[in-house]
């Protein structure tokens, strides 16, 4: 699995969860991470997903976002 493919998938699922602001929030969060996006390891990617999920107001949508992303990451392995 390429990191870029995983980030693209996260971006799509995050947009489904919160709408068009997902792109902005994801880019802002990526800018705060010390590791360049193309060098993210699985642990940092999981941390990124967790941090993104807390921006989702609805608990149901938050859980669904986490479930969808983690299932897709698992399928890419």
FENKA-V75640 format. One record per residue. RES is the residue in three letters. OMEGA is omega in whole degrees, 0 to 359 (NA if undefined). D_CENTER is the distance of its C-alpha to the mean C-alpha in Angstrom with 2 decimals. Layout:
BEGIN
res & omega & d_center
RES & OMEGA & D_CENTER
RES & OMEGA & D_CENTER
END
This chain:
BEGIN
res & omega & d_center
UNK & 176 & 14.77
UNK & 179 & 14.10
UNK & 181 & 11.26
UNK & 178 & 11.40
UNK & 179 & 11.30
UNK & 179 & 8.20
UNK & 177 & 6.46
UNK & 180 & 8.51
UNK & 177 & 7.61
UNK & 180 & 3.89
UNK & 180 & 6.06
UNK & 181 & 8.67
UNK & 180 & 7.51
UNK & 177 & 6.42
UNK & 176 & 9.77
UNK & 184 & 11.46
UNK & 186 & 10.73
UNK & 178 & 11.87
UNK & 189 & 13.51
UNK & 178 & 14.18
UNK & 181 & 13.22
UNK & 182 & 9.48
UNK & 181 & 10.38
UNK & 182 & 12.33
UNK & 179 & 10.18
UNK & 179 & 7.34
UNK & 178 & 10.48
UNK & 180 & 12.16
UNK & 178 & 9.82
UNK & 179 & 9.89
UNK & 180 & 13.60
UNK & 181 & 14.06
UNK & 184 & 12.95
UNK & 183 & 16.17
UNK & 175 & 14.98
UNK & 183 & 14.79
UNK & 183 & 11.58
UNK & 180 & 13.85
UNK & 181 & 14.94
UNK & 173 & 11.88
UNK & 183 & 12.98
UNK & 180 & 11.50
UNK & 178 & 12.13
UNK & 179 & 10.31
UNK & 177 & 7.13
UNK & 177 & 7.74
UNK & 179 & 8.70
UNK & 179 & 5.76
UNK & 179 & 4.04
UNK & 180 & 7.66
UNK & 177 & 8.29
UNK & 185 & 6.15
UNK & 181 & 7.81
UNK & 174 & 11.07
UNK & 181 & 11.23
UNK & 186 & 11.73
UNK & 183 & 15.51
UNK & 179 & 16.34
UNK & 180 & 16.10
UNK & 179 & 16.41
UNK & 179 & 13.48
UNK & 180 & 11.34
UNK & 180 & 12.61
UNK & 177 & 12.31
UNK & 180 & 8.59
UNK & 181 & 8.29
UNK & 181 & 11.15
UNK & 183 & 10.19
UNK & 182 & 7.06
UNK & 177 & 9.29
UNK & 180 & 12.24
UNK & 177 & 11.12
UNK & 179 & 10.28
UNK & 180 & 13.65
UNK & 181 & 15.33
UNK & 183 & 14.50
UNK & NA & 16.18
END
